[in-house]
Amino acid sequence: MGETNARGRVELTHEDVHAGERGTRGRCLPEPWMCNVFYLDGSLRDIRVLDTTRVEWIAVLEHLRVVADETEVVHSYPRLDPVRPAVADLFRVWADEPEGQESSFCFRARFGAVWFRAWPAFEEEIEFSVWPEDVLDGAGVAAVLRFLVEVATTSQRRALLTAEVVLYDPGLPTLISHDPASGLTSHI
């Protein structure tokens, strides 16, 4: 079920993360403390990847379209497909063209019963928000962990689950992270 490393953090393997998703472990899977990360305090939880580019954003969103149970895009760009616009076109209009300068777009991905939402604000930081009230049990925690792993693996950068913030501050505590280089998910 995960092991504690030398710094006292619990680390989970890929198999641990997916065991919770398949329901082969108890209610708050894969570790009981993970349900505590989603206590209701009036704020969202954010999944962040720092120091990114447009290329990584596009790769992550395209990958999520393939692996998520469901995805949706909401935008106000009249020249793009209203239901399933190309991800590269969304970023081009949003970042490079006058019609996109006044607004962003919303990309939503559902894993199990949990929705993850992105409203791109900066190309340099991938950020998805998740409502804690959507993470009700072990299956919800497992969905968050799977999402975290998918985003980190696709971007090839560490993905962080934090409390809601406007701009990431390295001094803020990270609740859970996934390092694609080591393949470990850690609670900090």
Backbone as JSON, one array per atom type, in Angstrom:
{
  "sequence": "MGETNARGRVELTHEDVHAGERGTRGRCLPEPWMCNVFYLDGSLRDIRVLDTTRVEWIAVLEHLRVVADETEVVHSYPRLDPVRPAVADLFRVWADEPEGQESSFCFRARFGAVWFRAWPAFEEEIEFSVWPEDVLDGAGVAAVLRFLVEVATTSQRRALLTAEVVLYDPGLPTLISHDPASGLTSHI",
  "N": [[0.81, -1.19, 0.0], [1.92, 1.38, -0.43], [4.81, 3.12, 0.63], [6.76, 4.59, 3.25], [9.09, 7.11, 2.73], [12.55, 8.18, 3.27], [12.26, 10.81, 4.07], [9.89, 10.82, 5.36], [7.6, 10.86, 3.81], [4.77, 9.44, 2.23], [4.97, 7.19, -0.41], [3.63, 6.14, -3.46], [3.28, 3.51, -5.77], [2.7, 3.06, -9.32], [0.99, 0.85, -9.51], [-0.23, 0.9, -6.99], [-1.74, 3.27, -7.18], [-3.58, 2.64, -9.24], [-4.86, 0.45, -8.1], [-6.62, 1.49, -6.22], [-8.39, 2.78, -7.94], [-9.61, 0.62, -9.18], [-11.03, -0.35, -7.12], [-10.01, -2.25, -5.35], [-9.15, -1.91, -2.83], [-9.72, -0.46, 0.5], [-12.2, 2.09, 1.64], [-11.08, 4.88, 1.59], [-8.9, 5.23, -0.52], [-5.64, 5.16, -2.09], [-4.51, 5.4, 0.42], [-5.55, 6.12, 3.73], [-5.25, 8.84, 4.68], [-5.53, 10.36, 2.41], [-8.18, 11.04, 1.86], [-8.56, 13.09, 3.65], [-7.29, 15.24, 2.45], [-9.17, 16.34, 0.84], [-11.03, 17.73, 2.35], [-13.87, 19.79, 3.08], [-13.5, 23.09, 2.74], [-14.24, 25.37, 1.56], [-12.63, 26.06, -0.55], [-11.14, 25.32, -3.73], [-9.23, 22.52, -5.03], [-6.14, 22.46, -6.65], [-4.53, 21.2, -9.52], [-1.35, 21.34, -10.67], [1.18, 22.04, -13.07], [4.33, 23.18, -13.39], [6.38, 25.63, -15.13], [5.84, 25.29, -17.94], [5.05, 25.0, -21.48], [3.21, 26.1, -24.38], [3.18, 23.89, -26.04], [3.29, 21.71, -24.25], [0.88, 22.08, -22.84], [-0.97, 21.64, -24.95], [-0.35, 18.97, -25.62], [-1.09, 17.68, -23.22], [-3.91, 18.26, -23.04], [-4.83, 17.09, -25.42], [-4.14, 14.42, -24.92], [-5.75, 13.91, -22.68], [-8.25, 13.99, -23.89], [-8.28, 11.51, -25.05], [-7.93, 9.6, -22.95], [-9.69, 10.24, -20.84], [-12.91, 9.74, -19.28], [-14.85, 11.39, -20.26], [-14.86, 14.46, -22.07], [-15.12, 18.03, -22.35], [-15.37, 21.15, -24.08], [-15.62, 24.6, -23.67], [-16.02, 27.6, -25.29], [-15.7, 30.92, -26.7], [-15.13, 31.5, -29.31], [-15.84, 32.36, -32.45], [-14.95, 31.35, -34.94], [-14.12, 28.77, -34.53], [-14.81, 25.24, -34.2], [-17.74, 24.62, -32.42], [-18.16, 22.5, -30.64], [-16.09, 20.49, -30.59], [-13.35, 21.7, -30.89], [-10.08, 21.9, -32.4], [-7.34, 21.44, -30.26], [-4.91, 22.81, -30.56], [-5.77, 24.95, -32.13], [-7.45, 26.3, -30.32], [-5.57, 27.3, -28.48], [-4.04, 28.89, -30.18], [-5.88, 30.9, -31.0], [-6.64, 31.93, -28.48], [-4.18, 32.88, -27.37], [-2.82, 34.26, -29.42], [-4.43, 35.76, -31.17], [-6.55, 38.63, -31.74], [-9.33, 38.22, -31.09], [-9.26, 36.39, -29.05], [-8.04, 37.59, -26.92], [-9.57, 38.79, -24.93], [-10.79, 36.79, -23.51], [-10.76, 33.48, -22.07], [-10.77, 29.93, -22.5], [-12.63, 27.04, -21.51], [-11.69, 23.87, -20.5], [-12.81, 20.71, -19.78], [-12.44, 17.63, -18.07], [-13.5, 14.37, -17.3], [-12.95, 11.9, -14.93], [-14.08, 8.95, -13.82], [-16.39, 9.86, -11.38], [-15.46, 12.39, -11.03], [-14.83, 15.69, -12.01], [-12.44, 17.63, -13.73], [-11.25, 20.87, -14.23], [-10.01, 23.28, -16.5], [-9.03, 26.58, -17.03], [-7.22, 28.16, -19.0], [-4.75, 30.48, -18.09], [-2.13, 31.23, -18.2], [0.52, 30.29, -20.34], [2.72, 29.2, -19.17], [2.11, 27.67, -16.99], [0.38, 24.83, -16.31], [-2.83, 24.32, -15.16], [-5.38, 22.75, -13.4], [-8.56, 22.65, -11.85], [-10.27, 21.12, -9.12], [-13.24, 20.26, -7.48], [-13.54, 19.79, -4.05], [-15.84, 18.58, -2.96], [-16.59, 16.81, -4.91], [-15.0, 14.65, -4.58], [-15.63, 12.03, -3.04], [-15.06, 9.55, -1.94], [-13.01, 6.54, -1.85], [-12.91, 5.84, -4.57], [-13.15, 8.33, -5.78], [-10.81, 9.6, -4.83], [-8.96, 7.92, -6.05], [-9.5, 8.56, -8.72], [-8.58, 11.2, -8.82], [-5.85, 10.75, -8.32], [-5.19, 9.2, -10.56], [-5.64, 11.08, -12.6], [-3.71, 13.01, -11.91], [-1.36, 11.5, -12.37], [-1.64, 10.99, -15.14], [-1.46, 13.6, -16.23], [1.1, 14.42, -15.34], [2.74, 12.45, -16.53], [2.24, 12.83, -19.27], [3.07, 15.48, -19.67], [5.65, 15.23, -18.87], [6.67, 16.3, -16.55], [6.81, 17.13, -13.06], [3.72, 16.86, -11.4], [1.55, 18.69, -9.3], [-0.64, 18.6, -6.54], [-2.4, 21.04, -5.0], [-3.69, 23.34, -2.49], [-6.19, 25.74, -3.39], [-4.91, 28.44, -5.22], [-4.05, 31.69, -6.52], [-1.7, 32.37, -8.0], [0.97, 30.13, -8.23], [2.98, 29.61, -5.43], [6.15, 28.75, -4.46], [6.53, 28.34, -1.75], [4.2, 27.37, -0.72], [2.42, 24.59, 0.68], [2.58, 21.42, -0.89], [0.11, 19.1, -1.49], [-0.17, 16.52, -2.63], [1.97, 14.89, -4.93], [3.14, 13.89, -8.2], [5.84, 12.35, -9.67], [7.03, 11.95, -12.79], [9.5, 10.96, -13.58], [10.48, 9.25, -11.58], [8.24, 7.74, -11.22], [6.73, 7.77, -8.93], [4.14, 8.59, -6.62], [3.61, 11.01, -4.23], [2.85, 12.02, -0.88], [3.12, 15.07, 0.66]],
  "CA": [[0.0, 0.0, 0.0], [2.72, 2.58, -0.34], [5.86, 3.05, 1.63], [7.24, 5.88, 3.72], [10.48, 7.29, 2.34], [13.44, 8.67, 4.32], [11.79, 12.12, 4.51], [8.62, 10.65, 6.03], [6.49, 11.0, 2.88], [4.26, 8.19, 1.69], [5.12, 7.13, -1.85], [2.8, 5.11, -4.06], [3.66, 3.09, -7.11], [1.64, 3.07, -10.33], [0.06, -0.21, -9.15], [-1.02, 1.39, -5.85], [-2.69, 4.27, -7.66], [-4.64, 2.0, -10.0], [-5.61, -0.47, -7.23], [-7.73, 2.27, -5.68], [-9.33, 3.04, -9.02], [-10.34, -0.62, -9.44], [-11.81, -0.7, -5.94], [-9.49, -3.43, -4.69], [-8.74, -1.53, -1.48], [-10.78, 0.12, 1.32], [-12.93, 3.29, 1.25], [-10.24, 6.03, 1.27], [-7.78, 4.56, -1.14], [-4.97, 4.0, -1.53], [-4.09, 5.65, 1.79], [-6.65, 6.81, 4.41], [-5.05, 10.28, 4.81], [-5.84, 11.07, 1.17], [-9.52, 11.64, 1.93], [-8.44, 14.34, 4.41], [-6.83, 16.28, 1.54], [-10.34, 16.89, 0.16], [-12.02, 18.24, 3.29], [-14.58, 20.95, 2.57], [-13.08, 24.33, 3.42], [-14.65, 26.5, 0.73], [-11.69, 26.32, -1.64], [-10.88, 24.24, -4.68], [-7.88, 21.96, -5.04], [-5.57, 22.7, -7.98], [-3.46, 20.34, -10.03], [-0.49, 22.27, -11.38], [2.47, 21.66, -13.64], [5.04, 24.45, -13.52], [7.39, 25.82, -16.18], [5.38, 24.6, -19.15], [4.9, 25.76, -22.72], [2.0, 25.79, -25.13], [3.3, 22.52, -26.56], [2.92, 20.77, -23.19], [-0.56, 22.24, -22.63], [-1.67, 20.98, -26.05], [-0.16, 17.53, -25.47], [-1.9, 17.21, -22.09], [-5.33, 18.29, -23.37], [-5.1, 16.06, -26.44], [-4.07, 13.12, -24.24], [-6.95, 13.77, -21.84], [-9.38, 13.65, -24.77], [-8.2, 10.08, -25.34], [-7.99, 8.72, -21.77], [-10.75, 10.6, -19.89], [-14.23, 9.16, -19.54], [-15.59, 12.38, -21.02], [-14.27, 15.81, -22.08], [-15.93, 19.11, -22.93], [-14.71, 22.45, -24.26], [-16.51, 25.75, -23.8], [-15.25, 28.77, -25.76], [-16.51, 31.93, -27.39], [-14.4, 31.85, -30.53], [-16.81, 32.02, -33.5], [-14.38, 30.64, -36.1], [-13.75, 27.39, -34.18], [-15.87, 24.26, -33.98], [-18.31, 24.91, -31.1], [-18.21, 21.33, -29.78], [-14.81, 19.8, -30.47], [-12.3, 22.41, -31.64], [-8.72, 21.4, -32.25], [-6.7, 22.06, -29.1], [-3.91, 23.78, -31.04], [-6.51, 26.14, -32.57], [-7.88, 27.02, -29.12], [-4.43, 28.05, -27.94], [-3.65, 29.92, -31.15], [-6.82, 32.02, -30.91], [-6.57, 32.51, -27.14], [-2.91, 33.56, -27.08], [-2.2, 34.99, -30.52], [-5.34, 36.54, -32.01], [-7.31, 39.64, -30.99], [-10.61, 37.74, -30.55], [-9.03, 35.6, -27.85], [-7.37, 38.38, -25.89], [-10.5, 39.19, -23.88], [-11.39, 35.65, -22.82], [-10.08, 32.2, -22.15], [-11.7, 28.85, -22.78], [-12.68, 26.05, -20.43], [-11.55, 22.46, -20.89], [-13.19, 19.84, -18.66], [-12.22, 16.2, -18.26], [-14.09, 13.58, -16.22], [-12.44, 10.57, -14.61], [-15.07, 8.45, -12.86], [-17.38, 10.88, -11.05], [-14.76, 13.64, -10.71], [-14.52, 16.59, -13.12], [-11.27, 18.5, -13.62], [-11.51, 22.01, -15.1], [-8.89, 24.19, -16.77], [-9.26, 27.86, -17.69], [-5.84, 28.63, -19.16], [-4.44, 31.88, -17.82], [-0.73, 31.39, -18.59], [1.09, 29.12, -21.0], [3.84, 28.71, -18.37], [1.65, 26.83, -15.89], [-0.84, 24.06, -16.5], [-3.6, 24.28, -13.92], [-6.73, 22.21, -13.4], [-9.2, 22.73, -10.55], [-11.2, 20.05, -8.76], [-14.05, 20.6, -6.32], [-13.4, 18.75, -3.03], [-17.09, 17.84, -2.74], [-16.69, 15.76, -5.93], [-14.12, 13.54, -4.19], [-16.41, 11.56, -1.91], [-14.66, 8.24, -1.41], [-11.8, 5.99, -2.43], [-12.95, 5.91, -6.04], [-12.86, 9.73, -6.13], [-9.38, 9.82, -4.6], [-8.25, 7.21, -7.11], [-9.66, 9.33, -9.96], [-7.65, 12.33, -8.73], [-4.5, 10.23, -8.47], [-4.99, 8.81, -11.96], [-5.53, 12.32, -13.36], [-2.39, 13.56, -11.58], [-0.37, 10.69, -13.07], [-1.78, 11.21, -16.59], [-0.95, 14.94, -16.55], [2.55, 14.42, -15.14], [3.37, 11.57, -17.52], [2.14, 13.44, -20.59], [3.9, 16.7, -19.71], [7.0, 14.85, -18.45], [7.04, 17.2, -15.45], [6.13, 16.84, -11.79], [2.4, 17.45, -11.21], [1.32, 18.98, -7.89], [-1.98, 18.9, -6.05], [-2.26, 22.07, -3.96], [-4.9, 24.09, -2.19], [-6.43, 26.75, -4.42], [-4.15, 29.68, -5.17], [-4.11, 32.43, -7.77], [-0.43, 32.05, -8.64], [1.68, 29.18, -7.39], [4.1, 30.1, -4.64], [6.91, 27.57, -4.04], [6.46, 28.16, -0.31], [2.95, 26.72, -0.34], [2.55, 23.14, 0.79], [2.01, 20.54, -1.89], [-0.61, 18.04, -0.8], [0.22, 15.25, -3.27], [2.65, 15.14, -6.2], [3.57, 12.72, -8.97], [7.07, 12.59, -10.42], [7.08, 10.96, -13.87], [10.84, 10.38, -13.71], [10.6, 8.11, -10.66], [7.01, 6.97, -11.24], [6.16, 7.72, -7.59], [3.19, 9.59, -6.16], [3.99, 11.28, -2.84], [2.15, 12.97, -0.02], [4.16, 15.88, 1.29]],
  "C": [[0.84, 1.24, 0.0], [3.71, 2.46, 0.8], [6.28, 4.46, 2.01], [8.72, 5.99, 3.37], [11.28, 7.88, 3.5], [12.99, 10.04, 4.86], [10.42, 12.04, 5.16], [7.41, 10.84, 5.13], [6.08, 9.62, 2.4], [4.41, 8.25, 0.18], [4.35, 5.93, -2.38], [3.33, 4.76, -5.44], [2.46, 3.22, -8.04], [0.58, 2.02, -9.97], [-0.81, 0.19, -7.97], [-2.1, 2.35, -6.31], [-3.85, 3.59, -8.36], [-5.41, 0.96, -9.19], [-6.8, 0.25, -6.63], [-8.8, 2.52, -6.72], [-10.18, 1.81, -9.31], [-11.14, -1.08, -8.23], [-11.3, -1.93, -5.21], [-8.95, -3.13, -3.3], [-9.91, -0.86, -0.78], [-11.33, 1.46, 0.85], [-12.05, 4.46, 0.83], [-8.91, 5.55, 0.73], [-6.87, 5.52, -1.85], [-4.45, 4.22, -0.12], [-5.19, 6.45, 2.49], [-6.47, 8.33, 4.51], [-5.45, 11.04, 3.56], [-7.23, 11.67, 1.18], [-9.46, 12.97, 2.68], [-7.98, 15.51, 3.55], [-8.03, 17.01, 0.91], [-11.43, 17.35, 1.13], [-12.62, 19.52, 2.74], [-14.2, 22.18, 3.38], [-13.43, 25.56, 2.58], [-13.7, 26.81, -0.42], [-11.55, 25.08, -2.52], [-9.53, 23.61, -4.36], [-7.41, 22.12, -6.48], [-4.51, 21.66, -8.29], [-2.65, 21.22, -10.97], [0.73, 21.56, -11.93], [3.16, 22.98, -13.97], [6.02, 24.44, -14.68], [7.04, 25.06, -17.45], [5.36, 25.56, -20.34], [3.55, 25.41, -23.33], [2.03, 24.35, -25.63], [2.88, 21.5, -25.49], [1.42, 20.87, -22.87], [-1.32, 21.44, -23.69], [-1.55, 19.46, -25.92], [-1.03, 16.97, -24.35], [-3.38, 17.18, -22.46], [-5.69, 17.26, -24.43], [-5.07, 14.66, -25.82], [-5.32, 12.88, -23.39], [-8.18, 13.45, -22.68], [-9.42, 12.15, -25.07], [-8.49, 9.22, -24.1], [-9.12, 9.04, -20.79], [-12.05, 9.89, -20.27], [-15.08, 10.09, -20.4], [-14.81, 13.7, -20.98], [-15.26, 16.78, -22.73], [-15.06, 20.34, -23.08], [-15.79, 23.51, -24.4], [-15.63, 26.94, -24.19], [-16.2, 29.72, -26.47], [-15.87, 32.38, -28.69], [-15.22, 31.42, -31.75], [-16.22, 31.23, -34.68], [-14.03, 29.18, -35.8], [-14.99, 26.52, -33.99], [-16.43, 24.47, -32.56], [-18.26, 23.73, -30.14], [-16.85, 20.7, -29.55], [-13.73, 20.5, -31.3], [-10.94, 21.74, -31.44], [-8.04, 22.16, -31.11], [-5.68, 23.11, -29.54], [-4.6, 25.07, -31.5], [-7.01, 26.97, -31.38], [-6.74, 27.89, -28.58], [-3.98, 29.15, -28.89], [-4.56, 31.13, -31.02], [-6.69, 32.72, -29.56], [-5.32, 33.36, -26.94], [-2.45, 34.52, -28.18], [-3.13, 35.92, -31.3], [-6.18, 37.5, -31.17], [-8.61, 39.11, -30.38], [-10.44, 36.92, -29.28], [-8.45, 36.38, -26.69], [-8.28, 38.73, -24.71], [-11.05, 38.01, -23.08], [-10.5, 34.42, -22.93], [-11.12, 31.17, -22.58], [-11.65, 27.9, -21.6], [-12.58, 24.66, -21.04], [-11.89, 21.64, -19.65], [-12.94, 18.39, -19.04], [-12.79, 15.47, -17.05], [-13.41, 12.23, -16.13], [-13.37, 10.03, -13.53], [-16.12, 9.53, -12.64], [-16.76, 12.25, -10.84], [-14.43, 14.41, -11.99], [-13.31, 17.44, -12.77], [-11.44, 19.6, -14.65], [-10.27, 22.88, -15.26], [-9.43, 25.41, -17.5], [-7.87, 28.45, -17.89], [-5.71, 30.13, -18.93], [-3.03, 32.21, -18.29], [-0.27, 30.13, -19.3], [2.13, 28.45, -20.11], [3.41, 27.84, -17.18], [0.34, 26.15, -16.26], [-1.55, 24.01, -15.15], [-5.0, 23.74, -14.18], [-7.28, 22.36, -11.99], [-10.14, 21.55, -10.37], [-11.94, 20.49, -7.5], [-13.92, 19.48, -5.29], [-14.68, 17.95, -2.81], [-17.35, 16.78, -3.81], [-15.88, 14.52, -5.56], [-14.69, 12.96, -2.9], [-15.88, 10.31, -1.23], [-13.38, 7.78, -2.08], [-11.77, 6.05, -3.94], [-12.66, 7.33, -6.51], [-11.4, 10.07, -5.95], [-8.58, 9.14, -5.7], [-8.35, 7.94, -8.44], [-8.71, 10.52, -9.97], [-6.21, 11.86, -8.94], [-4.22, 9.83, -9.92], [-4.82, 10.05, -12.83], [-4.15, 12.95, -13.16], [-1.29, 12.83, -12.35], [-0.43, 10.93, -14.57], [-1.18, 12.56, -17.0], [0.57, 14.98, -16.42], [3.26, 13.6, -16.22], [3.36, 12.21, -18.9], [3.03, 14.67, -20.7], [5.37, 16.41, -19.42], [7.56, 15.8, -17.41], [6.25, 16.79, -14.22], [4.78, 17.58, -11.76], [2.13, 17.55, -9.72], [-0.15, 19.16, -7.63], [-1.81, 19.84, -4.88], [-3.64, 22.57, -3.57], [-5.02, 25.18, -3.25], [-5.6, 28.0, -4.17], [-4.29, 30.39, -6.5], [-2.86, 32.18, -8.59], [0.33, 31.13, -7.7], [2.86, 29.85, -6.7], [4.86, 28.88, -4.14], [6.88, 27.33, -2.53], [5.18, 27.49, 0.17], [3.13, 25.22, -0.24], [1.9, 22.42, -0.39], [1.35, 19.4, -1.14], [-0.22, 16.66, -1.31], [0.96, 15.63, -4.55], [2.94, 13.81, -6.88], [4.77, 13.13, -9.79], [7.16, 11.54, -11.53], [8.44, 10.3, -14.03], [11.0, 9.15, -12.81], [9.37, 7.21, -10.71], [6.31, 6.92, -9.89], [5.21, 8.89, -7.34], [3.43, 9.76, -4.68], [3.03, 12.24, -2.17], [3.23, 13.75, 0.7], [3.6, 16.5, 2.55]]
}
